[in-house]
């Protein structure tokens, strides 16, 4: 789970038995029946996660500050409701009865009190855990102890429910990547969460530390989790060229996740990892930070793919441009559209034109340029199958401008950028 970690405004470190569904088929659903948690996420979850900005230095003050910033910045009202405290929130040892404990130095009032603070601001509260003996930070040696949920699933789920947890991020964190063990471990916590009776978004990552193509991309986990990671960790870079098992940039994540969109829908969402919009990079490295064009591509394409929008920047310190992008109502409306139709590539466009049908019958079209130079990208209107009409109107979702269309939609798109249009009769 290595990630770029920022203290607000200051960069500090670059961290270094199957369920009864029969045999697992490549690409098949890993659990019989419907979605794992019906009704908890009719549209993709939106929120904020502490890891990219605070890492193992997260504390109650930082979480409270960011919860307040979600409100003050307009992000809460734009839809960002979950405040998720990632790895390292816990004391390195369990209590004498086996229960998890918040670190008393950084969370002196405990996690139930922090959940109350978050809830009082019209937000929802999330925590991190792992299905193995140690979390990712504990495996990596950046945090002491061994407090994963293995063998404590029912106890931990009851603890989370009692604390008022609304979202659980459950991160694999083990080189033992045998699929039956993964499925069994993730299913045990699913069942434990169900048994509490509390509606909790169950977000899993089956890919952490797995030295092979990501299981999150290979299989459909919708019968086990509300949302599941399709790739390894996203970093603030365009193309990191580390293959399927290494850290990935925005282009590589889109290459992996784009073909999987038929697996997504209400209460079960593909998760291409957190937004790194506004996350400061390290100049001169593979993680230089995203350009404005690349930020538009991540935000716009995540919305087109109906991906969860979990911000990883520090809202308390973001600039106006970042705030404006993350709260763009036209783009968020695409992500949150109730129809949840899959995004598809328009044939004959070399993967540069994507489309998705909305619940009102309109069509959203993305012209994205993965190349390193500006490019003219266009498509005939009939290829994107807009609403039946003699003429259509297109709205540019970045600028809000509208214009008439008859036969062709096109634009000169800067390198690594994406143009988004919503087409209506």
C-alpha atoms as one frame of an Amber mdcrd trajectory, in Angstrom:
protein
   0.000   0.000   0.000   2.836   2.396  -0.726   1.479   5.859  -1.368   2.385
   9.459  -1.746   1.829  10.986   1.676   1.457  14.679   2.384   1.150  16.536
   5.632  -1.011  19.582   4.880   0.965  21.864   2.573   4.213  19.985   3.293
   5.397  16.830   1.507   6.958  14.495   4.082   7.503  10.998   2.682   7.052
   8.603  -0.230   6.122   5.404   1.596   8.215   3.367   0.547 -12.879 -21.966
   0.925 -15.057 -20.460  -1.834 -18.639 -19.554  -1.137 -21.300 -21.779  -2.526
 -21.143 -20.577  -6.066 -19.403 -23.561  -7.618 -15.975 -23.378  -9.252 -14.558
 -19.928  -9.900 -14.526 -19.013 -13.572 -12.090 -16.515 -15.028 -13.918 -13.222
 -15.057 -16.954 -14.698 -13.306 -18.861 -13.490 -10.267 -17.267 -14.885  -7.111
 -20.463 -15.335  -5.104 -23.887 -16.674  -5.923 -26.933 -14.458  -5.791 -27.188
 -10.708  -6.115 -25.128  -7.831  -4.812 -23.553  -8.062  -1.383 -25.263  -5.095
   0.297 -28.445  -3.978  -1.388 -29.480  -0.416  -0.684 -26.254   1.017   0.751
 -24.954   2.625  -2.450 -27.544   3.158  -5.173 -25.013   5.488  -6.805 -21.205
   5.456  -6.507 -20.030   6.495  -3.016 -18.370   9.902  -2.764 -16.145  11.120
   0.034 -12.642  11.728   1.333  -9.863   9.383   2.500  -7.004  10.382   4.807
  -4.155   8.315   3.349  -2.721  10.438   0.550  -2.595  13.559   2.705  -1.785
  12.228   6.177  -0.596   8.611   5.954   0.224   7.149   9.365   0.303  10.648
  10.851  -3.475  10.942  10.804  -5.103  12.102  14.037  -8.467  13.290  15.303
  -7.632  16.943  14.741  -6.789  16.369  11.102  -9.961  14.349  10.483 -12.114
  16.979  12.173 -10.403  19.725  10.173 -11.021  17.917   6.899 -14.627  17.138
   7.809 -15.154  20.843   8.444 -13.422  21.631   5.133 -15.761  19.306   3.240
 -18.634  21.397   4.546 -17.029  24.824   4.075 -15.758  24.091   0.552 -19.116
  22.898  -0.733 -17.847  19.356  -1.245 -20.374  17.874   1.170 -23.246  19.561
  -0.614 -21.812  18.390  -3.946 -22.104  14.785  -2.715 -18.882  13.988  -0.848
 -20.318  12.428   2.300 -17.912   9.733   3.543 -14.945  10.682   5.752 -12.679
   7.624   5.792  -9.767   7.236   8.223  -7.246   4.953   6.538  -4.467   2.768
   7.977  -2.709   3.433  11.339  -5.678   4.752  13.342  -5.536   1.881  15.838
  -3.377   1.141  18.881  -0.777  -1.510  17.882  -2.258  -4.027  20.348  -5.801
  -5.179  20.916  -7.454  -4.842  24.335  -7.429  -7.756  26.765 -10.776  -8.919
  25.399  -9.444  -8.815  21.818 -11.189  -5.593  20.819  -9.602  -3.016  18.540
  -8.590   0.236  20.208  -7.997   3.690  18.776  -4.497   5.028  19.305  -4.951
   7.052  22.541  -2.309   9.630  21.663  -3.812  10.606  18.313  -7.471   9.776
  18.989  -7.839  10.441  22.717 -11.648  10.554  22.684 -11.901   7.352  20.631
 -13.461   6.542  17.301 -17.096   6.660  18.426 -16.598  10.287  19.435 -14.938
  11.052  16.107 -17.841   9.399  14.292 -20.239  11.627  16.253 -18.267  14.707
  15.184 -18.456  13.643  11.552 -22.142  12.717  11.723 -23.014  16.052  13.329
 -21.821  17.744  10.134 -24.103  15.748   7.881 -21.311  13.378   6.890 -20.697
   9.649   7.245 -17.773   7.921   8.915 -15.412   5.250   7.586 -12.481   3.179
   8.862  -9.765   0.950   7.426  -8.849  -2.648   8.252  -7.297  -5.739   6.658
  -8.530  -9.341   6.450  -5.072 -10.644   7.342  -2.996 -10.526  10.517  -1.372
  -7.196   9.631  -2.419  -4.111   7.749  -0.443  -2.746   4.814   1.484  -0.264
   6.971   2.300  -3.001   9.453   3.557  -5.266   6.680   5.643  -2.432   5.267
   7.177  -1.653   8.648   5.874   1.911   8.831   3.550   1.125  11.742   4.005
  -1.354  14.623   1.815  -4.196  15.725  -0.335  -6.879  14.194  -3.969  -5.818
  14.392  -5.600  -7.080  11.218  -9.064  -8.606  11.461  -8.087 -12.231  10.774
  -9.860 -14.336  13.398 -11.689 -11.279  14.776 -14.182 -10.598  12.005 -17.390
 -10.844  14.063 -15.890  -8.906  16.957 -14.505  -6.159  14.729 -17.716  -5.815
  12.738 -19.685  -5.421  15.975 -17.150  -2.835  17.160 -17.462  -0.863  13.926
 -21.252  -0.893  14.145 -21.186   0.229  17.787 -18.859   3.103  16.896 -21.188
   4.328  14.137 -19.056   3.293  11.177 -20.765   3.706   7.783 -17.926   2.619
   5.454 -15.268  -0.074   5.825 -12.188  -0.132   3.614 -10.832  -3.703   3.782
  -7.363  -4.054   2.256  -5.837  -7.457   1.434  -2.173  -6.731   2.284  -0.592
 -10.151   1.807   1.606 -11.903  -0.738  -0.498 -15.036  -0.178  -2.806 -14.400
  -3.081  -4.582 -17.723  -3.564  -8.052 -16.800  -4.749  -9.988 -19.230  -2.508
  -8.355 -17.706   0.583  -9.131 -14.198  -0.610 -12.758 -14.995  -1.345 -13.212
 -16.727   2.012 -11.617 -13.878   3.970 -13.584 -11.123   2.264 -16.786 -13.142
   2.594 -16.279 -13.652   6.340 -16.240  -9.916   6.915 -19.172  -9.404   4.545
 -21.203 -11.840   6.620 -20.039 -10.261   9.877 -21.068  -6.804   8.692 -24.441
  -8.100   7.558 -24.976  -9.670  10.982 -24.665  -6.286  12.713 -27.725  -4.990
  10.887 -26.006  -1.665  10.235 -25.882  -0.508   6.577 -22.155  -0.211   5.876
 -20.486   0.391   2.518 -18.030  -2.495   2.131 -15.025  -1.424   0.061 -12.412
  -4.102  -0.626  -9.006  -4.164  -2.271  -7.966  -7.710  -3.234  -4.832  -6.430
  -4.996  -2.506  -5.076  -2.262   0.855  -6.913  -2.280  -0.438  -9.496  -4.766
   2.399 -10.341  -7.146   0.247 -11.143 -10.166  -2.417  -9.456 -12.315  -4.888
  -7.786  -9.940  -7.698 -10.124  -8.845  -9.930  -7.062  -8.693  -9.714  -6.806
 -12.462  -9.862 -10.529 -13.114 -13.138 -11.230 -11.307 -16.538  -9.766 -10.486
 -16.658  -9.201  -6.698 -20.153  -7.701  -6.633 -21.614 -10.572  -4.612 -19.055
  -9.906  -1.874 -18.431  -6.148  -1.740 -20.130  -2.850  -2.455 -17.064  -1.617
  -4.342 -13.815  -3.314  -5.253 -10.461  -2.047  -6.462  -9.637  -2.969 -10.038
  -5.959  -1.991  -9.961  -3.011  -1.468  -7.691  -2.519   1.928  -6.072  -3.052
   5.066  -8.124  -0.231   7.589  -7.967  -0.129  11.218  -9.130   1.457  10.460
 -12.478   0.279   9.761 -16.008   1.953   6.498 -17.037   4.300   4.855 -14.525
   5.098   1.851 -16.739   5.425  -0.579 -13.854   3.101  -3.218 -15.283  -0.034
  -4.685 -13.754   1.592  -5.521 -10.415   3.213  -2.138  -9.722   1.903   1.312
  -8.980  -0.145   2.774 -11.782  -0.773   6.139 -13.340  -4.044   7.483 -14.652
  -3.660   6.165 -18.190  -2.780   2.657 -16.994  -5.738   2.541 -14.632  -8.090
   3.558 -17.438  -6.592   0.884 -19.690  -7.314  -1.717 -16.989 -10.711  -0.554
 -15.756 -12.341   0.674 -18.954 -13.116  -2.781 -20.383 -14.809  -3.900 -17.133
 -17.704  -1.446 -16.963 -20.380  -4.062 -17.612 -19.747  -5.256 -14.022 -20.851
  -1.992 -12.437 -24.305  -0.883 -11.325 -26.397   0.108  -8.288 -24.826  -1.192
  -5.049 -21.798  -2.691  -6.856 -19.112  -0.400  -8.238 -15.743  -0.835  -9.867
 -13.168   1.160  -7.882 -10.142   2.430  -9.859  -8.769   3.925  -6.597  -8.933
   7.359  -5.036  -8.774  10.643  -6.877  -5.298  12.168  -6.848  -6.662  15.486
  -8.086  -4.924  18.149  -6.005  -2.390  15.734  -4.506   1.079  17.256  -4.720
   3.658  15.132  -6.509   7.428  14.900  -6.307   9.060  16.759  -9.234  11.651
  14.745 -11.104  10.191  11.379 -10.092   7.618   9.056 -11.595   5.087  10.776
  -9.353   5.308  14.429 -10.423   1.691  15.300  -9.694  -1.039  15.608 -12.287
  -1.212  18.510 -14.686  -4.525  20.344 -14.924  -5.278  18.376 -18.089  -4.536
  15.071 -16.352  -6.689  16.077 -13.393  -9.601  16.733 -15.749  -9.046  13.318
 -17.301  -9.040  11.497 -13.982 -12.082  13.299 -12.635 -14.002  13.225 -15.903
 -13.263   9.628 -16.815 -13.901   8.372 -13.267 -17.313  10.029 -13.541 -17.964
   8.530 -16.961 -17.054   5.073 -15.604 -19.453   5.583 -12.644 -16.542   5.085
 -10.267 -16.622   6.044  -6.589 -15.282   9.579  -6.178 -13.100   9.407  -3.074
 -10.897  12.486  -2.835  -7.336  11.954  -1.601  -6.215  15.566  -1.407  -6.481
  17.743   1.709  -9.621  19.870   1.216  -8.563  22.177   4.041  -5.581  23.284
   1.935  -6.776  22.948  -1.668  -6.693  25.827  -4.137  -9.734  27.268  -5.888
  -9.050  25.415  -9.137  -9.033  22.054  -7.354 -12.206  22.904  -5.434 -13.936
  24.022  -8.625 -13.015  20.815 -10.434 -14.034  18.486  -7.608 -17.405  20.196
  -7.190 -18.303  20.519 -10.888 -22.040  19.725 -10.769 -22.357  18.668 -14.415
 -19.604  16.060 -14.111 -20.781  14.801 -10.719 -24.255  14.351 -12.217 -22.741
  11.968 -14.761 -21.072   9.914 -12.024 -24.220   9.828  -9.900 -26.707   9.104
 -12.688 -29.215   6.542 -11.426 -29.320   4.568 -14.678 -25.683   3.442 -14.175
 -25.354   2.323 -17.781 -21.852   1.085 -18.680 -19.477   3.385 -20.494 -18.283
   1.950 -23.798 -15.684   2.806 -26.408 -17.092   3.999 -29.722 -15.878   1.584
 -32.422 -13.359   2.888 -34.893 -12.013   5.670 -32.650  -8.836   3.947 -31.402
 -10.237   4.070 -27.886 -10.339   7.873 -27.832 -14.121   8.332 -27.883 -16.303
   6.941 -25.111 -20.068   7.175 -24.587 -22.581   6.490 -21.841 -26.369   6.762
 -21.829 -27.975   8.743 -19.006 -31.284   8.155 -17.235 -32.940  11.057 -19.092
 -32.016   9.545 -22.466 -29.158  11.940 -23.127 -25.687  10.678 -24.005 -22.406
  11.748 -22.437 -19.416  11.559 -24.766 -15.759  11.764 -23.748 -13.027  12.685
 -26.199  -9.833  11.710 -24.390  -6.294  12.092 -25.618  -3.854   9.586 -24.082
  -1.056  10.814 -26.349   1.758  13.221 -25.573   0.762  15.817 -28.195  -2.419
  17.739 -28.957  -4.763  15.787 -31.232  -7.930  16.349 -33.213 -10.506  13.803
 -32.015 -13.919  13.495 -33.602 -16.724  11.094 -34.291 -19.849  11.104 -36.399
 -22.924  11.732 -34.323 -24.598   8.529 -35.425 -21.742   6.500 -33.899 -22.450
   7.722 -30.377 -26.171   6.982 -30.810 -27.633  10.201 -29.392 -31.363  10.646
 -28.706 -33.391  10.425 -31.906 -33.752  13.925 -33.293 -32.978  15.836 -36.446
 -30.522  17.977 -34.534 -28.952  17.777 -31.093 -27.465  20.179 -28.591 -24.141
  19.482 -26.884 -23.116  20.945 -23.538 -19.414  21.134 -22.697 -19.311  19.873
 -19.108 -16.142  21.803 -18.259 -17.194  25.214 -19.520 -20.995  24.983 -19.484
 -21.226  26.263 -23.064 -23.756  24.747 -25.456 -23.824  24.439 -29.223 -25.863
  22.742 -31.936 -24.803  19.441 -33.493 -25.894  17.817 -36.698 -23.420  15.254
 -38.075 -20.062  15.419 -36.245 -18.740  15.960 -32.731 -15.081  16.867 -32.475
 -12.445  18.961 -30.716  -8.717  19.522 -30.600  -7.835  17.937 -27.272  -4.555
  18.772 -25.493  -2.201  15.967 -24.511  -3.534  13.837 -21.633  -6.728  15.892
 -21.510 -10.395  14.937 -21.881 -13.368  16.858 -23.238 -16.796  15.882 -21.917
 -20.067  16.640 -23.690 -23.673  15.852 -22.810 -25.822  15.497 -25.917 -29.581
  16.039 -25.825 -32.243  16.511 -28.527
